[in-house]
Amino acid sequence: MHDSKDIFVERHAEHLVRTALQDTRIVAIVGPRQSGKTMLARRIADRDGWNYVSLDEEQYRQFAQEDPLGFITGLGTAVIDEIQRAPNLILEIKKEVDEDPTPGRFLITGSVELFKSRISPDSLAGRVETIKLLPFSQSEIAGTQPSRFLDQCFNCNFPVMTETKASSELIERIVSGGYPEAVSRIVPARRRAWFVSYINYLVEHDVGDITPVEKRSKMTQLVELAAISSGQQLNMSRLGSYLEVDSKTIDRWLNLLNLMFLVDRIPAWHHSQLKRLVKTPKLHFLDSGLLSALLRMDAISMNQNRSVLGSVLESFVYSEIVKATALSDETISISHYRDKDGYEVDFVLERSWDKIVGIEVKASKTAQPKDFRGLKRLMEATGKQFACGILLHDGKRTQQIAPRLYAMPISMLWKV
């Protein structure tokens, strides 16, 4: 599979890559297959006159696997695409940049988390900067500048009351997701066909690049079961019973899906002084279009089934938040809140361990007082650390309902 060349969209991460190349020996762009890594890497290579090689091409891959030293020697400043296909190259690149520490020697890409798996057991500490490139964000699709939503959250800087144009396209945005090839397909059946082919390719080809896996058909089943469980607390024993494997195997397989940027496990927020917190993580897909396809839902069926919309909408919001945090200069962690009294907050964002933002997602057009119970409980638990609590809904009104508590449209995630 190759990255789609049908759509050219300015990627907000490009300036991060170019900035890193100015002072870092190796820059790694990591993200899922078909997220646009190749297009971005080729754009940089073509503009700057770098050599470009893709290890998806068999001839390059064979030479890189059998003679990594010879492959690197004389390559010069280069882009090496899909480097996980020949992981031994990473050690030779390390030796090369140790001998010549000039910044910007190599730009590498990988469709797995290169430095969190067995792909690269050797440390490149101090030599590499990793930049995550996920599928398009909604602001990238719109061709606008990166959203300031996270900054506004941590500064609690929203209007007391305002109305925006209602987003009639929200469900279509959700089922399209952000993969360039999927966004370009306007016929729902053709879009779903692409997603099915995509998942099959990952299981049949890319999983083996990370680690040997038996029973690959059950990996496909796990992806489908994970889709049903998206937005819920993770129950690995139940998943294991469905697939007739133990929970340790489920844990290992979910780690593989995480390394390939398909799903994330969202940890439970915790506090050393609070004892009544639920500690179970939640599962989320990183692309709502892929999730919708796995659930066999299109815009029409999702409009008719608002209960399914709720869980997919939550993953859609999660994806937008993750893409925004990847562009932030600050370290922002994401967790979820649930206590043993049943109070919940979908996402808890912590910035540099000093400020906390709570975000709750509702598929309704309006907000009700009861929707803020979880956010109020989180505010009580965190005190002065609590910067802002936000209820995102499918309406058009932004309203401050109490100090540091707001209801606002989901479209605020990508409005400049």
N, C-alpha and C positions, 0 to 999 in steps of 0.2 A: 504494500500500500504506500502511496506517495501523497504528500500534502497537496491539497487542492490548489490549483492555480487559476481557478475560475474567478476568485474574489481577491482583490487587493484591498486590505484594510490596514490603515496605520496602526501599528501596535504600540500601546503605551509603554511597553517594556523595552522598546528599542533604545531609548535614551539611557536606560539602566545598563544595557549591554555595552553601549559605546563608552559610557563613563567608566565602567569596570575595566574595559580593555586598555584604558589609559594608564592604569597603575597596577594591574594584576596580570600575572604571567599566563594563567589559563582561566578562561571564562566558560562556564557550562550553562547551556540553556536546556532545562529539563521540563518535560511535560508530556501529556498523552500523545499517542499517535494521532496524526491529522489535526493537531491543534495550531499548526502554522509555524513550527520551529524551522523546518527546511526553508520555507519562503523567507523568513526573517534572516536566517544564516546566509542564504544565497544573496540576499539583498546587500548584506554587509560585505560579503566576499566580492561581489561584482563592483560595488562602489569603491572599495579600497584596494582592488587588484590582488586579492588573496587567492591562493590555490584552494580548490574545493573538491573534497572527495566524499562520497556517500557509501557507507558500508552496507547499505541495502543492495548495492550492486555486487554481484557475485565475484567478479574478478578482483575488485578492490578488497573485498572481504577475505578471499582466500590468501592473498599476499599478506594482509594484515594479521591473519591468524597464524600463518605458518612462519613468517619472518617479520615480527613486529619491529625489530631494530632496523632492518633494511628498509621497511616501509616508511619509518619516520626519517631516516637519514636522507638529507637533501630535500625534504618536503618544504622546508622554509616556513614562513608564516602561513597558517592554513586553517581552514574550517574542516572539521571531521564530523560528518553527520552520522547519527545513530551509532555512536561508539560502543554501545553495549553489545553490538554484534561481534566485536573483537576486543574483549576487556583487557587482554594482555598489553594492548597499546598504551593503556594508562600508565603502567610502570615505565615504559620507554619514554613517554612524554614527560614524566616526572624527572627522569635522568637528564633529558634534553634541557628542560628549563632550569635545572640545578646548575648545569654547565653554562647556560646563557640566560640570566634572569631578566632579560629585557621584557618589559610589560607587553601584553597583547601578542604573545607568541602563538597561542592556539585558542580557537573558538570551537568548542565541542558541543554536540547535542546528544541527548539521550531520551528515549521514551520510557525510561524507568528512573526512579530515584537512584542515581549513580552511586552516591556516597552513603546510602543507607541500606545497602544490600551487599550480597557476595560479589556483585559485579566489580566493585572496586574495594577490595579489602585493604589495599595499601593507602596510607594517609597522604593526602595532598594539602594538609593544613598549611596555611600561609601562602599557598601557591595558586589556589583556585577560588573563584567566587561563583556561586550557583544562583541562577535566576530562573524562577519558575514561569513558564509560559503555558497558561491554560487556554481553553477555547475562548473565543471572543466574549468580552463583556458587553453589556448592553450599550454602554457609552461608546465602545469601539465600533459596534454595529451602526450606531447613530452618527459616527464620525465627529464626535465632540471630544473635548478635553476630559481627562480623568475626573470623576466625580469628587466633590469635596465632602461627601456625606460623612465619612468617618471623622474628619476634623470637626465638622459641625456637631457630631455626636459627643465627642470628648470635651468640646467647649460649650456644649448645651446651647448652641447658637441657631435657634429656629424661630420663625415668627410665631407670635401668640395665636394668630388665626389667619388663614389664607386659603384660597381655593385654586386648584390647578385644573387644567383640562383633564377630564377622565380618560384613562388609558383603556380604550376598547380593545386594544391589541394584546392585553396582558396574557391571555391564555395562549394565543399564537406565539408569543415570545417564549412562553414556557415550553411548549411542545417542540419548538424549533431548536432550542438550546443554543450552543455557541460554536459547535464544530463548523468550520468553513463550508465543508461539503454539504452538511445537513442544512445550514442556513440557506444555501443556494437552491435547495430543492423545495419548490412550493407545493408540489403534489404530496399529500400526506403519505400515501402508500409507497411512493418512491423514497421518501425520507426514511420511513420505517425499514424499507429494504436495505438501505445503506447502513442503518444502525445494526441490523441483524448481521450483515456481512462483516461489519466492524468488530463486533463481539466475537464472532467465529474466528476471525483472523487473529485476534489477540490470544485467544485460548489455544489455537492450533499452532501458532508460530512464536509469539513473543514470550509466552510463559516459560518456554524452554530456555530462553536466553538468561533467565534469572536463576532458575533452579529446576532440576528434573521433577516432573509431576506425573504421578500415575492417575488413572481414572479421570482423564481430562473431560470426559463427558459430564462428570459430576461437578467439575468447575463451572461448566456452562449452567448447570442446574443451580449452583450456588449463586451465580450472578442473578438469575431470575428470582430466587428466593430472597436475595438481598434487596431486590427492587420492591418486593412486597413489604419488606421490613424497614424500608427507608423512612427516616423520621421517627422511628420507634426505638425504645431501649433494646439493646442488643442481647439476644438470648442464644448463645452459641450451642448450648445443649439441645435446644429445640431444633435449630438448624441441622445439627449433627444427626438427630433422630430421623429427620426427613431424608437425609442423604445416606444414612446408615454408616456414618463415620463418627469418630469421637470428637469431642470439643477441641482438643489440641489440633486436630487436622483442620477444623473449621478456622481456628485462630491463625494457622499457618497460611491457609488459602486466602483469608481476608487480608493478611499482610501482603500477599502477592498482588491482590487487587488494588491495595493502597499504593504499593510501589509503582503500579502502572497508572496511577492517577484516576482510577475509576471511582473508588469510594474512600471516604474518610470515617474514622471512628472519632466521634466528638466526646472528649472526656467530660465527666461530671465535674462541675465547679465544686470546690471544697474549701473549707476554712477550718483551721485547727481548733477554733473555739466553738464551732457548731457541730453538734453530734447527730442531729436528726436529718442529715442530708443523704439522699440516695446516691450511690457511687457508680452505678452502671452507666457505661457509655452509650451514646446513640450512634446510629449509622446514617450516613448521608451520601448520596451520589454527588459527584462533582459536575454533572451536566444534567439538567432537567429534561432536555430533549431525549437523551439516551434512556433516562429513567422512564419517561412517558412511553417510549417505544417498547421497552421491556414489559410495561404494564398493559401494552396494546391499547393505549389511549391516544386519541387525536383531539383536536380542539372541540369538535362537536360532542363527543362522548364525555369529555372532561367538563364541559359546560353543564351537561346533564347530571353529572355525578360529582357534586361539590365535596363529598367526603374524600374522594380520591384527590381532588384538586388541592385540598388542604395539605396533604403530605408532600405532594410534588411541588407545591408552591414554597414550602419550607426549604426544600433542597435548592430550588431556584434562588431564593434569597441567600441561602448559605453560599452558593457558588459565587454570587455577586460580591458578597462580603470577602470571601477568600481572595478573589481577584483584586479587590481594593487593598487588602492588607499586603499583598505581594508588591504593591507599588509604594507602600508607606516607608518613610525613613525610620519609623518607630517599630519596635517589636510588639506585635499585637497577638495575643493568644485568644483562642475561641473555645468556649466550653458551653455546657448547658446546665441549668439549675433545676433541681427537683428535690423537694424535701418529703419527709414521711407523712406530712399532712396533705400531700397532693398538690402543693403549689409548684408551678412550673414557669420557667422562662426558656424560650427556645434557644437563645444565644446570649452568652455572657462574654463580652469583649473586655480584655484587660490590656492596658497599654503601659508597658514598662513597670508593671506592678504598682502603679500609683493611682490610676483612675479606672473605673469600671462603668461599662455601658450595658444595659439590658435591652434586648430586642425580642419582641413577641410578634408572631406572624399569624394573621387571621385572613381567611378567604372571603370574609364578609365585606359589604360595601360601607358599613359604618362601624363605629366603635361603641361599646357599651361599658358602663362602670365595672362590671364583673370581669371584663377582659384584662383589667389592670391589677388583679389580685396578686398574680405572681410577681409582677414588677414591683409592687409595693412591698411584698415580703423580701425581695432582694434588696430593695432600698433600706429596709430596716436592718438587714443582716450586714450591710456594708457601710452604712453611715456616711461619713464625709467622703469616702472613696467613690461613692455613687455619683457619677457625673450626669447621667441622663438615662431615662427609660423611655423606650419608643415602642408603640404598637403600630405595626405596618398593616395596612388594610387595602382592599381593592376599591376604595372610593376616591374622592378628589379633594377632601378637606384636610388641611393641617390645623390642629387645634391643641393648645396647651390645656390640659385638663386639671393640672395641679403643678406646683413647683417641681421642675425637673422631670415631668411626665408629659409625653406628647402622643397624640394619634396623628398619623400621616399616611399619604398614599405610598404604595410600594415603589412607584416611579421615582420617588425621592432618592432611591438608590443610585440612579444614573443621571439625575438632573444636575447640570453644572451650577 
